[in-house]
Each structure stands twice: as structure tokens, then as C-alpha cells.
Amino acid sequence: MGSIQKVFDVIVVGSGTGGSTAARFAAKHGLKVCLIDAKQRDEIGNKICGDAIGTEIFDFLKISPPKNEELSCNIKGAKLYAPNLQKCITLMDPKQAGYIVNRFEFGQRLLNESLDAGVEQFLDDTKALNLIYNKERVEGVQVKLSNGNKEELKAKVIIDASGFYSPLRKKVKSNLIETEISKEDVILCYREIIKISSQECKVQDPEYISITLDQEKAPGGYIWYFPKNNTSVNIGLGTYMNLRGRIKELYRKNVFDQYITTSKYEILSSGGGVVPVRRPLWSCADNGIMIVGDAACQVNPLHGGGIDPSMRAGFFAANTAFNAINNEDSSIKFLWDYNYQVMTSFGAEYAPLDLLRMMLQIFSNEELNFGLSQELLSGQEILEISSTGRIELSILDIVSKAFRGISKPDLLLDLNYLRIRMNEIAKLYKKFPRDLTKFEEWKLRVIQEYNKIRKILINTKK
Ligand SMILES: Cc1cc2nc3c(=O)[nH]c(=O)nc-3n(C[C@H](O)[C@H](O)[C@H](O)COP(=O)(O)OP(=O)(O)OC[C@H]3O[C@@H](n4cnc5c(N)ncnc54)[C@H](O)[C@@H]3O)c2cc1C
């Protein structure tokens, strides 16, 4: 390894989907960018994932959608199954349509495009160890290079996109950024990609991703069946973190044995991972630092999709860094705008979905079967919540639901109460303060809304 440069406008830690996007757009702005990743270059993109991405992010960023070897298949929509598999809600709208990608090829493409956009220095096999502070402001990162040497790299802005286990978030000295994430807000996943070479056991519904809610087979999460092409599938499940020791056994019994009903198959890839399933961190920024993607809990709490929001956040962070550097001030005063963009866009969808996720986790299979079969929460409503974080119901809808829910009035009341709270939270997020001095007051109001739902959860668990 020759000598390396040590001073930049922006250092991006992690070249996953969030970091590659941040580096790409920061470089496009003409900023001097250093991108680092702990993995070797030819390992970047190798991530245990369901491999599903909606179409929207590619239009939003004006970048090419997956094609050729990067694209496994196109998806028309999602099918949501009740635990008894008798009721299936088909969700079809532009938000649900998308792609199943070859995750490695996709990750490599994003990395290569960020380097082509003009990243000044890319260091692979390089691990960020710690943040360097100058008084109250982050001004660099300590890294361990591929040759084992430790170095200090400095920049006006640090973007941490190092994933859920981010070592940097834990080292932040901030009253704004949370360093620890509660285990209750994290889902443990296990998945395999399987090639089926049998005529009797075919890939089901190859144009839809399928999700099954089942509190007994996948407690706290769900089972997924995502087609990759006509002969391969990505199947897996997510559960509460405390089932760590049992996840493979649950997968084998409740996923693999259910779907792979032939001895003619080949396991192409297997592995586990974790996904944060809560609203984004209270603040994803502080003096000199912005946090992007899984490191900032920027994941859809309902289905755990985090590729789109990590890329969106990477774009927001790059623009905010450019603005701050132009104004020669990378304190929170200028970086606050990154929070504003996150919270008023996908934050305003994910915070209400976080409430829905918490509620779904305490419903029994019997309640899920009933709620889905009676459409107490319909496909249309689920779509509306997923795209706006809000549901508008007419009096007629409410009355007709009341009739359908008559044998489970408590469930109906809880769902209606949940709807109101979700709408309130969405409104609050849309009004996220532009001004840091109003933040504590805003945060208090959000906590009050959460506590109203927590009260129901506690009463129901008793
Ligand atoms: C089993 C599973 C299934 C999923 N399925 C889907 C799905 O179908 N669709 C979807 O949208 N999302 C899915 N997700 C979530 C999605 O994969 C993540 O939300 C997304 O990849 C987040 O991207 P990121 O850039 O924030 O982090 P990551 O992709 O985790 O990238 C972080 C990068 O930082 C690097 N790094 C880590 N530590 C350091 C360090 N100290 N120094 C330098 N570099 C470091 C890592 O090597 C890595 O390259 C799934 C997740 C799991 C676990």
C-alpha cells in the first residue's frame, strides 16, 4: 500500500447501499470524498438479504434500475397471508412493484458508480475504529488499514453508513443521537437461496413476493417466500432477537420443510442477519456527523426493507454535506436539515408503521386470521399506510368494519385507536421542526403518542 491522503471534505464509512449512494452524490457535487469499507472490494455487496427493492428509488435518484446479471426478476406486487393461509391479500401498486436483485452484482454496481462519480480515495479492507473529536465536533475517524497500520483521517463531515452494528454510533458523544438500540426493536433473520431442480416442486407465484404472518412459526416477524427466477427462491423468516439459538431450527421446520417438497434442490447461499424495525433514530446527525441507513434505524418497520431508505438517506446526507461545506459550517446548525429531510419523508411513513408493527407483534394467530379474513385492515388500507403513513376512513367504512368485527369488538376498538394514533404520529413527523430549539418539545409529543399505544400493548399482554 502506497501513501494515502488524509484530509477530505467528506469521509463515508461503509460502502453498502447507503454509503455508496452518499459517496456518489457527494462526489458529484465536487466534494473531495474518501470512501472506506471493512470488506475487500470483491466482497462488497455480499449481504444476507431478501434481495427485494421497489422501483421508486431509481426514479427518485435518477439512476438506472437493475438490469442484465444484476436483475434476478421483476415483481408485480406482494401477497400477504394470514397464519391459516386461507386468506391472502394481494397488494399491487407502484410502491409494491419492483425487482429481485442479485445482491452482490447490485452492490458492486453501486460501488463502481460511486467511484466513477469521482470519489477521491477508496480504501477497502479498512476498518473504522473510532471517531476523532475536536471539542464538541467530530472531525475525523481512526481507521485500521489493510496493512494493519492505524491512521487518523480528517474531514469536514463524516457520514457513518456502517450498518446496524456501527462501531461509530456507539462512540458518538451526543445528547441528540442514541447510541444503543433496544432488542425489542430488532428482528433476527435467517434465509437461504435455493435452486429447485424438480418438475413436481415449482416456484410458486413467480411474479409476487409472499409474506406470511404467523406468531407461532415466526414469532414477532414473518415468513417470506421471494422468487428469484423460474427455478430459484429466496426463503426465510424473521423473529424476535431472543430466539437467536433457535432460528435455524425454526427456519428448517417452518420454512424449508413447508416450501421445499423435493429432494432435488441445491442451497446456493445461506445465512442470518439483523434488521432494526423501529422509527429512525431521534436524531441522525450532530456536529460534524450524519448517520445513514441501518446504522440510523432507517428501515421500514413493517417489512424490514432498508435498501430504498438507506439510498434515499445517502442522497439527503450528500446534499446536506455540500450545503454545510459551502457555508463553511458543518455544525449541527447546518446538518440539522438532514434530519428534517429524513423525518418529513420516509420518517413520516415509518413512525406510524412502527406503531402498527408493535401492535401486530402482540396479536395472536387467531386474531390475525380473523382480522385479515374480515378485512378489518384491508389491502387498500395497508397500501395507504405504506405510502403515506396515514389512513383516512369514511363513516361508512367504520360502520361496515364494526359489523364485520362484531364478534371481536376489542380487536376492532384497538385497531381503530391504532389508526388514530398512526395518523397523529404521521402529522407530527410531517411537522418535524426545522429549528433545533423546537426539537425537545416535538420529541415529547411523539413520546406521548407512543406511550398511548404502549399502554394498550401492556394491557393486552397481561
Ligand atoms: C436477512 C435480511 C433480509 C433483508 N431483506 C431485505 C429486502 O428484501 N429488501 C430490502 O430493501 N432490505 C432488506 N434487508 C435490509 C437491508 O439489507 C438493509 O437495510 C440495507 O442493506 C442497509 O444498507 P446500509 O448501507 O445501511 O448497510 P449495509 O448494507 O449493512 O452496509 C454497511 C457496510 O459497512 C461496512 N462496515 C461495517 N463496519 C465497518 C467498519 N467498522 N469500518 C468500515 N466499514 C464497515 C460493511 O462491510 C458494509 O459493507 C434485509 C436484511 C436482512 C438482514
The ligand as an ORCA input file, in Angstrom:
! r2SCAN-3c Opt
* xyz 0 1
  C     -31.999    -11.305      6.158
  C     -32.261     -9.907      5.694
  C     -33.154     -9.709      4.654
  C     -33.386     -8.410      4.156
  N     -34.179     -8.262      3.076
  C     -34.345     -7.040      2.525
  C     -35.079     -6.871      1.322
  O     -35.565     -7.835      0.710
  N     -35.220     -5.607      0.835
  C     -34.670     -4.520      1.462
  O     -34.863     -3.390      0.990
  N     -33.952     -4.663      2.595
  C     -33.756     -5.890      3.136
  N     -32.980     -6.027      4.260
  C     -32.388     -4.827      4.872
  C     -31.245     -4.283      4.019
  O     -30.363     -5.307      3.676
  C     -30.502     -3.168      4.764
  O     -31.448     -2.296      5.333
  C     -29.602     -2.367      3.825
  O     -28.659     -3.199      3.228
  C     -28.917     -1.257      4.626
  O     -27.847     -0.753      3.940
  P     -26.672      0.048      4.716
  O     -25.859      0.659      3.636
  O     -27.230      0.899      5.769
  O     -25.845     -1.069      5.487
  P     -25.079     -2.351      4.983
  O     -25.606     -2.838      3.682
  O     -25.067     -3.294      6.128
  O     -23.603     -1.838      4.679
  C     -22.709     -1.491      5.693
  C     -21.294     -1.543      5.144
  O     -20.418     -1.030      6.147
  C     -19.280     -1.848      6.227
  N     -18.731     -1.724      7.585
  C     -19.234     -2.236      8.729
  N     -18.456     -1.905      9.771
  C     -17.447     -1.155      9.269
  C     -16.318     -0.514      9.857
  N     -16.061     -0.567     11.175
  N     -15.472      0.164      9.053
  C     -15.697      0.223      7.706
  N     -16.747     -0.370      7.111
  C     -17.615     -1.043      7.884
  C     -19.784     -3.243      5.895
  O     -18.717     -4.063      5.423
  C     -20.827     -2.959      4.827
  O     -20.300     -3.017      3.527
  C     -32.743     -7.301      4.774
  C     -31.862     -7.506      5.842
  C     -31.618     -8.781      6.298
  C     -30.643     -8.970      7.433
*
